[in-house]
């Protein structure tokens, strides 16, 4: 099975060992990819264990699990990485997670902050740039076209411009 993070490696060679705890994430990006993969597998325990204690305060585990299970995960796009290398103490990873909910294309665009601690790389916090439908909802267009001199649609018998068109 190829890894859901999009690396083109097998899950067992990519995010699988990180999620299983067999190998630490070498970089902030590797941890972010493993967290995405954990969401696709509904592994909220890994999400929580890879989150720095300072970032766990307002976590709603039930909501996270429900979201991960409801989503049909489509792919991960890493937009930008700043620091977060094997010798860094901090890193930022901007990413877009693509998924569908109820047949509607969605995406979650975030800049995530990571810290390297004694426990290895940990997610600290994130700034969500967008989370929701990928396409703007199309406006409802009223098909009823009434000219200014047509009879008003309310049935008053007046011209539209003198009734509701004013």
Backbone bond lengths (Angstrom), bond angles and torsions (degrees), N, CA, C in turn:
res aa  C-N    CA-C-N  psi(-1)  N-CA   C-N-CA  omega(-1)  CA-C   N-CA-C  phi
1 X - - - 1.462 - - 1.530 108.39 -
2 X 1.346 116.53 130.03 1.456 118.92 177.91 1.525 109.58 -76.64
3 X 1.311 115.14 153.46 1.459 120.53 -175.77 1.528 110.03 -70.86
4 X 1.326 117.92 133.15 1.466 121.11 179.07 1.525 114.27 -61.48
5 X 1.334 117.61 -18.05 1.466 119.88 -176.99 1.513 112.71 -72.09
6 X 1.343 117.77 -9.36 1.447 121.11 176.30 1.513 115.17 88.21
7 X 1.315 117.76 13.56 1.464 120.83 -177.60 1.523 113.21 -74.26
8 X 1.300 118.26 -13.28 1.472 126.58 -173.97 1.520 112.97 72.85
9 X 1.326 117.64 7.27 1.461 121.83 172.00 1.526 108.69 -93.70
10 X 1.315 115.48 163.65 1.463 120.24 174.51 1.529 108.69 -70.38
11 X 1.313 116.61 148.79 1.470 121.35 178.60 1.530 110.87 -53.36
12 X 1.331 116.81 -40.37 1.469 121.25 -178.66 1.530 113.01 -67.56
13 X 1.329 117.14 -18.81 1.463 121.24 179.52 1.526 112.52 -102.96
14 X 1.306 117.27 -8.07 1.466 121.13 -173.53 1.533 110.78 -116.02
15 X 1.307 117.06 -98.81 1.465 122.29 -174.29 1.525 113.76 -83.09
16 X 1.338 117.55 -23.82 1.464 120.74 -177.07 1.523 114.04 -52.79
17 X 1.344 120.02 -51.72 1.463 120.65 -179.45 1.531 113.39 -64.62
18 X 1.329 117.31 -30.76 1.467 120.50 177.62 1.523 109.59 -68.83
19 X 1.322 116.54 -46.43 1.465 121.17 -179.84 1.529 110.59 -64.40
20 X 1.332 117.19 -38.68 1.467 121.22 -179.71 1.526 112.53 -73.21
21 X 1.334 117.24 -13.48 1.462 120.15 -178.55 1.515 113.20 85.52
22 X 1.336 117.44 10.63 1.465 121.52 -179.48 1.520 112.06 -81.06
23 X 1.332 116.80 -21.09 1.460 120.95 -176.66 1.531 107.81 -150.04
24 X 1.346 117.61 136.44 1.465 118.82 177.57 1.525 110.89 -76.35
25 X 1.298 116.62 155.00 1.465 121.53 174.72 1.525 107.55 -70.26
26 X 1.331 117.06 127.41 1.465 121.26 -177.45 1.524 111.99 -74.94
27 X 1.333 117.12 -27.39 1.466 121.40 -177.06 1.525 109.77 -137.77
28 X 1.326 114.75 166.57 1.468 119.92 175.71 1.526 110.06 -62.09
29 X 1.328 117.37 -39.48 1.466 120.35 179.11 1.524 111.21 -63.73
30 X 1.331 117.34 -40.15 1.464 120.49 178.66 1.525 110.41 -62.00
31 X 1.337 116.81 -39.76 1.464 119.17 178.00 1.524 110.80 -67.99
32 X 1.342 117.23 -40.88 1.463 119.73 178.94 1.527 110.46 -61.93
33 X 1.329 117.50 -41.86 1.465 121.21 178.05 1.533 110.61 -63.29
34 X 1.319 116.46 -40.35 1.469 120.32 178.53 1.525 110.64 -65.99
35 X 1.315 117.43 -36.82 1.467 120.46 178.33 1.527 110.34 -66.45
36 X 1.337 117.53 -41.80 1.460 120.06 175.64 1.530 109.73 -58.85
37 X 1.327 115.97 -47.77 1.467 120.69 -179.75 1.521 110.63 -60.47
38 X 1.327 116.80 -39.07 1.466 120.47 178.05 1.531 110.74 -62.63
39 X 1.328 117.43 -38.51 1.470 119.82 175.69 1.523 110.56 -62.04
40 X 1.334 117.75 -41.14 1.466 119.99 -179.68 1.521 111.58 -64.99
41 X 1.337 115.93 -24.41 1.467 121.25 179.81 1.522 112.19 -101.07
42 X 1.321 116.81 5.27 1.475 123.49 178.65 1.526 111.36 60.77
43 X 1.319 117.02 33.84 1.462 122.76 -178.17 1.533 109.32 -96.25
44 X 1.323 115.83 77.35 1.458 121.51 -177.08 1.526 110.74 -72.54
45 X 1.330 117.97 -24.30 1.466 120.20 175.51 1.531 110.38 -59.08
46 X 1.351 117.20 -42.93 1.465 119.59 177.69 1.526 110.74 -66.74
47 X 1.322 116.97 -40.20 1.465 120.04 178.63 1.524 109.52 -56.75
48 X 1.310 116.94 -46.24 1.466 120.41 -178.81 1.531 111.71 -70.29
49 X 1.326 118.18 -40.93 1.470 119.65 -178.35 1.526 111.98 -70.36
50 X 1.328 118.08 -21.62 1.461 121.03 178.85 1.531 112.18 -95.92
51 X 1.327 116.24 7.47 1.461 121.73 177.30 1.523 108.92 -100.36
52 X 1.320 116.45 130.43 1.470 122.30 177.44 1.531 108.38 -58.93
53 X 1.336 118.08 142.28 1.477 120.04 -179.49 1.534 113.60 -52.16
54 X 1.326 117.92 -33.68 1.468 120.59 179.05 1.527 112.09 -65.82
55 X 1.316 117.72 -21.25 1.463 121.35 -178.07 1.511 114.21 -100.37
56 X 1.335 117.95 3.24 1.465 120.57 -176.01 1.522 113.97 -92.82
57 X 1.316 117.62 -12.04 1.460 122.29 -170.67 1.512 116.18 -50.68
58 X 1.318 118.65 -47.18 1.463 120.66 -174.51 1.526 112.41 -106.02
59 X 1.319 116.87 23.67 1.466 120.56 -179.25 1.526 110.85 -74.46
60 X 1.319 116.39 127.96 1.459 122.69 175.96 1.528 107.00 -104.27
61 X 1.316 116.26 93.94 1.463 122.37 -173.53 1.522 111.70 -60.24
62 X 1.326 117.11 -41.38 1.470 120.27 179.98 1.532 111.17 -63.49
63 X 1.330 116.96 -41.33 1.466 120.72 179.43 1.524 110.49 -67.89
64 X 1.325 116.90 -39.21 1.460 120.75 178.41 1.524 110.39 -62.79
65 X 1.307 116.40 -43.59 1.468 120.90 179.86 1.532 110.77 -65.21
66 X 1.330 115.98 -44.75 1.469 120.09 179.91 1.527 110.76 -61.62
67 X 1.343 117.27 -41.99 1.463 120.90 179.07 1.524 110.73 -64.43
68 X 1.328 116.72 -45.07 1.473 119.58 -177.84 1.529 111.11 -64.21
69 X 1.323 116.90 -34.64 1.467 120.62 -179.46 1.529 112.29 -77.87
70 X 1.332 116.88 -32.79 1.463 120.52 -178.09 1.529 112.10 -77.25
71 X 1.323 116.11 -26.98 1.465 120.49 -175.88 1.530 110.99 -78.36
72 X 1.321 114.70 142.42 1.461 122.27 170.57 1.532 104.79 -102.98
73 X 1.331 115.68 98.65 1.459 122.76 -171.09 1.522 110.89 -69.94
74 X 1.343 116.43 129.16 1.466 122.59 -174.53 1.526 113.84 -110.26
75 X 1.304 118.43 -23.57 1.464 118.49 179.09 1.512 112.69 157.58
76 X 1.327 113.69 166.63 1.457 122.28 -178.60 1.519 108.77 -122.13
77 X 1.305 115.06 136.68 1.469 122.14 177.10 1.522 107.53 -123.58
78 X 1.330 117.16 115.93 1.459 121.41 175.00 1.527 106.49 -87.52
79 X 1.321 116.03 118.73 1.458 121.61 -174.92 1.519 110.61 -87.91
80 X 1.349 116.12 -45.54 1.462 120.11 -175.09 1.523 109.19 -159.23
81 X 1.334 115.12 144.70 1.468 121.75 176.13 1.518 107.44 -126.41
82 X 1.327 115.84 130.83 1.459 121.09 177.93 1.528 107.59 -123.84
83 X 1.324 116.25 116.62 1.473 122.77 -176.29 1.535 108.73 58.96
84 X 1.331 117.04 -149.01 1.459 119.86 179.09 1.516 114.17 77.23
85 X 1.336 116.59 18.01 1.458 120.49 179.12 1.521 112.36 -78.94
86 X 1.306 116.09 -175.41 1.464 121.48 -175.01 1.519 113.69 -64.76
87 X 1.343 118.97 -21.24 1.467 120.73 179.83 1.530 112.65 -111.04
88 X 1.330 117.77 -1.18 1.471 121.57 -178.88 1.525 110.81 -81.23
89 X 1.330 114.32 159.88 1.471 120.83 176.24 1.522 112.22 -101.36
90 X 1.332 116.61 -20.90 1.463 122.43 -179.23 1.518 108.53 -136.79
91 X 1.329 115.14 158.20 1.448 119.92 175.82 1.513 111.73 -160.78
92 X 1.321 115.58 155.25 1.458 122.70 175.60 1.521 108.26 -123.52
93 X 1.319 115.67 137.67 1.456 121.03 176.60 1.527 107.64 -131.99
94 X 1.336 115.35 119.91 1.455 120.74 174.77 1.523 107.29 -96.96
95 X 1.320 115.82 129.82 1.466 119.91 -176.81 1.517 110.82 -145.30
96 X 1.335 113.88 163.43 1.456 121.53 172.98 1.525 107.09 -129.83
97 X 1.323 116.28 119.47 1.469 122.06 175.54 1.522 107.27 -97.53
98 X 1.330 116.02 122.54 1.465 121.73 -179.59 1.529 109.59 -99.01
99 X 1.338 115.67 137.22 1.463 120.72 -179.75 1.519 109.09 -159.40
100 X 1.322 115.71 171.52 1.467 121.34 174.01 1.518 108.71 -123.29
101 X 1.310 115.36 143.38 1.468 122.97 173.21 1.514 106.83 -128.32
102 X 1.312 116.87 119.42 1.458 120.87 179.76 1.517 112.84 58.47
103 X 1.332 116.84 33.14 1.452 121.12 178.85 1.522 114.80 81.25
104 X 1.339 117.61 1.64 1.466 121.61 179.77 1.526 108.80 -102.06
105 X 1.335 116.02 126.53 1.464 120.37 178.37 1.521 109.58 -65.27
106 X 1.331 115.58 132.00 1.459 122.58 -178.31 1.527 108.57 -132.56
107 X 1.313 115.69 164.32 1.459 119.48 168.42 1.518 110.29 -151.66
108 X 1.326 113.09 153.03 1.466 121.85 177.85 1.518 106.00 -118.71
109 X 1.328 117.22 112.75 1.463 123.44 -177.41 1.532 106.90 -110.19
110 X 1.315 115.99 121.80 1.459 120.34 -172.69 1.518 110.49 -145.71
111 X 1.331 114.82 151.38 1.462 122.10 167.16 1.517 105.37 -110.21
112 X 1.328 116.35 113.49 1.459 121.91 -176.20 1.521 110.77 -102.38
113 X 1.322 115.32 138.64 1.453 122.09 176.33 1.521 110.31 -101.60
114 X 1.321 116.16 135.88 1.462 122.28 -178.37 1.521 109.85 -126.59
115 X 1.335 116.26 148.82 1.462 123.71 175.96 1.517 109.05 -125.27
116 X 1.330 115.66 143.78 1.464 119.38 171.89 1.537 106.74 -96.63
117 X 1.314 116.03 121.91 1.461 122.53 179.54 1.531 108.20 -119.85
118 X 1.316 116.17 -174.68 1.470 120.31 174.93 1.528 110.70 -58.83
119 X 1.317 116.52 -27.73 1.465 121.81 -179.65 1.535 112.18 -83.97
120 X 1.341 117.28 -1.15 1.457 121.13 -177.22 1.517 110.59 101.35
121 X 1.330 116.74 -164.45 1.455 120.71 178.93 1.519 110.22 -68.28
122 X 1.346 115.51 136.27 1.460 121.74 177.06 1.523 109.42 -136.81
123 X 1.328 115.33 143.41 1.464 121.51 173.24 1.515 107.49 -70.06
124 X 1.347 117.70 132.00 1.458 121.19 -179.81 1.523 111.25 -104.35
125 X 1.321 116.10 -53.51 1.460 120.25 -179.52 1.520 108.96 -164.93
126 X 1.316 115.51 170.08 1.447 119.21 -179.37 1.512 111.60 -146.48
127 X 1.307 114.40 153.64 1.463 120.62 174.49 1.520 106.41 -112.27
128 X 1.319 116.24 113.48 1.460 121.75 -179.32 1.525 108.06 -79.76
129 X 1.331 115.66 122.39 1.458 121.51 178.14 1.529 111.30 -91.06
130 X 1.326 116.65 -30.34 1.468 122.44 176.24 1.519 108.07 -163.90
131 X 1.307 116.18 139.44 1.461 120.79 172.19 1.517 107.49 -148.06
132 X 1.325 115.48 111.36 1.451 119.65 -178.70 1.510 111.43 152.90
133 X 1.318 116.39 -157.83 1.471 120.46 -176.64 1.525 111.98 -57.04
134 X 1.322 115.29 139.97 1.457 120.71 -179.42 1.515 112.60 -76.70
135 X 1.305 116.98 -26.68 1.456 121.31 -179.00 1.514 109.02 -115.07
136 X 1.326 115.16 145.02 1.460 119.26 175.71 1.511 109.06 -63.10
137 X 1.318 115.49 141.30 1.458 119.56 175.15 1.526 108.32 -66.83
138 X 1.297 116.20 136.00 1.462 120.36 179.19 1.524 109.24 -73.07
139 X 1.328 116.63 135.02 1.467 118.64 -179.83 1.526 110.86 -67.86
140 X 1.306 114.68 150.77 1.459 120.13 175.94 1.520 107.07 -76.60
141 X 1.306 116.22 124.55 1.458 121.19 -178.66 1.516 108.18 -104.59
142 X 1.311 115.29 126.46 1.455 120.63 177.97 1.521 107.86 -76.57
143 X 1.301 116.22 116.35 1.461 121.58 -177.37 1.529 112.29 -76.02
144 X 1.319 116.33 -15.92 1.457 120.49 -178.37 1.526 109.38 -75.79
145 X 1.314 116.74 114.64 1.470 121.76 179.63 1.523 107.29 -108.72
146 X 1.306 115.33 118.73 1.453 120.46 -179.19 1.521 108.03 -119.09
147 X 1.301 116.50 127.25 1.460 121.13 176.34 1.517 110.05 -79.11
148 X 1.316 116.42 159.88 1.466 121.04 -178.27 1.529 112.38 -59.51
149 X 1.312 117.47 -32.57 1.468 120.56 -176.22 1.526 113.22 -98.41
150 X 1.339 117.71 3.24 1.465 121.25 177.08 1.522 109.42 -76.41
151 X 1.330 117.55 157.52 1.464 119.77 175.23 1.535 109.88 -61.58
152 X 1.302 116.62 143.44 1.469 121.07 -178.27 1.522 110.24 -65.00
153 X 1.330 115.95 144.96 1.468 122.58 -177.66 1.519 112.76 -69.80
154 X 1.349 117.76 -14.29 1.470 119.64 -177.71 1.530 112.33 -80.81
155 X 1.333 116.78 -12.28 1.458 119.71 177.86 1.512 114.19 90.75
156 X 1.325 118.27 12.00 1.464 121.66 -177.81 1.530 112.53 -71.44
157 X 1.318 117.22 -19.80 1.454 121.26 -177.48 1.516 112.28 90.18
158 X 1.341 117.57 -9.30 1.458 121.10 177.85 1.525 109.54 -82.36
159 X 1.323 115.98 163.31 1.451 119.86 171.95 1.531 108.23 -69.14
160 X 1.334 115.67 148.28 1.472 121.27 -179.08 1.520 111.68 -53.71
161 X 1.351 116.77 -42.08 1.471 119.85 -175.97 1.527 112.27 -65.37
162 X 1.346 117.00 -24.79 1.470 120.19 -178.97 1.548 112.21 -93.83
163 X 1.338 115.96 -11.40 1.474 120.16 -176.49 1.532 110.27 -108.60
164 X 1.308 116.70 -89.90 1.465 122.11 -176.55 1.526 113.69 -92.40
165 X 1.321 117.56 -8.57 1.458 121.18 -178.37 1.509 113.36 -87.05
166 X 1.325 117.15 -2.56 1.470 120.75 -175.97 1.509 112.33 -73.51
